[in-house]
């Protein structure tokens, strides 16, 4: 397994943790996307597995995409690979959860949205900041309305505002870990009380059945938004300017074209 993703088996192999290990920020670079996809494939064949979780090292879940790879040419490779990973995550053969500390932004938030549950520390922050660099989150635009409703989702995607774990807990998206409680210990209690005593076969079938409607609604539209992003958005001045300005640490000079 790649050094970018660490696999930790808990509870006698009944719970597997995948840890994103690229501080600072655990960016979802093309190398991280490949490593996480490989790790997911390897975990999928584990007998008796009841829970698969993903978390970030060094107190941050993920800052999202590596913007150095978000110019038009590399994005023609990066975006389809990202979507392939997230499709695979939605099809995972076991119940899944994101364990979120620190910031969970952009592509990191999209990864968390592909999980069955999100367990978050009380001081975690979530957001879809893509609009601030002249872009939008394709998977977030599809999954967030299904998880929290169109109004909250639209506000998050259009404004790019970051919101607290408590905000998303009130929206029904996040299971909040109380302040002062250890996230990993709380996740262990979650597993022990809800999943450990159940049949792995039953859990696998239940998880896949519970996602069936979401996958039916979302998967046909992924290709459509991917084409919008690659063929329409990336052909504009502002999409390129947003990334260039962020990398140069200067305000963007939007042309609205």
N, C-alpha and C positions, 0 to 999 in steps of 0.2 A: 504494500500500500504506500502511496506517495507520502512524503513528509508533510505535504500541505493538509492532509486529512488524517487524523489519528483515530483509530478504532479502539474503543474500550468496551469490553464485554462485562456486564454486571449480572448479578443474581444467577450465576451458573450458566451464563449465555442466554438467558431468557430476555434480557434487555441489552441492546447494543447502542452505544453512544458514538456518534461521529462528531469529531471536534475539528472545526476549521482552525487551522494553525498557521496563519500568515499575518501576525501582528505587524504594524499597527493597522487595525481596521478589518482584517480578514476579507480583503477585497475579492469579489468574484471575478477574478481574471480568467482568461481562457485556460490557463494551467489549473486553477482551482476548480473550474467547472468540470474539466476532464477528470481530475482526481476525485471529485465528489461523485461523479457519475460512475467511475470505476468502483468506488467504495460501495455505492448503492447496489451495483450488480453483485458484488461479492457477498454482501449481507443477505441479499434476497434468497440465497440457497441455504441459509442457516436453519437446521432443524430445531423445532421447539421455540423459535423466536416469537416473543409476544409483544415487543415494543421496540421501535427504532426512533431515536431522537437525534437531533442535530443542534449543536451549540457552537459558540465561538470562544477561542482562547483569549486570555489577557483581558477579560472583563468587557469585551465588546462582541456582539453577535456578528454583524457585518455592516460596513459602510456602503455596501452595494457594489456596483460595477467599478472596474478599473477604467477611469475615463481616458487614460492614455490609449485604450483600445477602442474608443468610441468615435473615432473618425470614420467617414463613410466606407473606406475600403476594408479595414479590419472588421467593421461591424457586419459586413456581409457573411463573415464566418462566425463571429462571436454570437450574434443574435440567434441564428438557428441552433447553435450548440446549446445556448442557454435554454431555449425553449424545449429542446430534446431532453435536457436534464429535468426541467420542471414537469414535463409530461410524464417522465419516468417516476418522478416523486409522487405525482398524483395516482400512479398505478402501483405504488409500493405494495408488496404482498402482506404487510403487517400494519397495525396501527402506528401512526407516526406523531411526533410532536417536536416543536421547536422550543428549546430552552433558552430564553432571551435575557441576557444582561446587557447593559449599556445601550448602544445604538443599533437599531435594526432598520436600515434605510434602503430605499431603491430596490435593487435586485435581491438584497438580503431580506427585505420585507416580502417580496414576491415568493422567495423560498419558504419563509414562515407561513405564508398564506396557503401554500400547497400541502401543509401538514394538517392532520386531523385536529390537533390541539396546539395552542400556544400557551406555554407557562412562562410568565415573565416576572422578573424582579420588579419591585414597586417603583424603582427609579429608572426603569428602561424607557427608551424613547423610540417611537416608530414614525416613519414618514415615507412619502413618495416625492422626493425632491427633484425628480427629473425635469419638471417644467422650468426649474430655475436655470437649467443649462440648455434649454430649447428642445426638450424631448418629452416623452411620456412613457409610462410603464405598461407595456402590452398585457402582461399576465395580471398585474395589479388591477388594470382597468376591467378585466374579465372576472376576477375572483373577488375583489373587495366588495362590489355591489351585492354579490350573492351571500357574502358573509355578514355584512353590516347594513345593507340597504343602499339605495342609489344616492340619497342625499348626502350622507356622511362620506360615502366613497367618492362621489363627485367633488365634494369640497376638498378632500385630501389630495386628489389627483390634480385638480385645477390650481389650488393654491400652493401646493408643495409644503404646507406647514407640517412641522413635527409635533406629534402629540404624545402624551404620557401613556404609560401602561394603564393607569387608572381610567383615562378617557376611553381607551379601547376595551377595558374591562366592562365599563358601563354600556358599551355598544354590543357586548356579548361575544366579542372576538377573543379576548385574552382571559385566561385563568390567572388571577393576580396572586403572587406570593407575598404575604404580609411583610411590611417593613421590619427589618431585623432578622428575618428568617433566611436561611441558606437555600438558594435555589436548587442546588443539586440534591440536598437532603429532602427538600419538599417534593422534588420529582420522584425520589425513591419512595416516599410515602404514597404518592399518587399511584405509582406502579404497584406497590404492595397491596393497596386497598382496592384497586379497580381492575387490575389486569393479571396479576401474578397467579391467581388461583383458577383462571379460566383456561379452557382448551386453546392451544395455539391454532388448531385448525378452525375452530369456531371464530376466533378473533380475526383470522385472515379473511374468512368469508364475510364476516360482519363489516370489517373495514372496507373491503372492496364494494360491498353492497351499499354501504352508506355514502360512498363517493360516486355511485353510478350516475345519479342525476346531475351532479356538478360536472362530471367529466363529459356527459352527453351534451350539456349546454356550452361548455367552455372549449372543448377540443376542436370542434369545427370552426371556431372563430379565431383560433391562434394564428393559423396561416393567413387569414385576412388582415389582422393587425400587424403581422410580421411584414406583409407586403406594403401596408400603409407606411410603416416605419422606414423600411429600406428604400422604397421607390418614391414616396412622396416627401416625407419629413427630411430624409437625408439629402434630398435634392435642393433644399432651401439654404439660403445664406445663414439664417439664424440658428439652425441646428448645428452647423459647423462652428459658428461664432461662439455659441454657448460653451462648447467644450474648450475651444481655444482660450476663451477669456478665463475660464475656471483654472486651466492649467497655467496660465500666465499670471493668475492672482490679480486680475483687474476686472472692473465692471464690464459687462458685455455691451457692445454697440449694436443694438437690435436695429434691423432695417424693416422688420415686419414682412419679410419676403424670403 
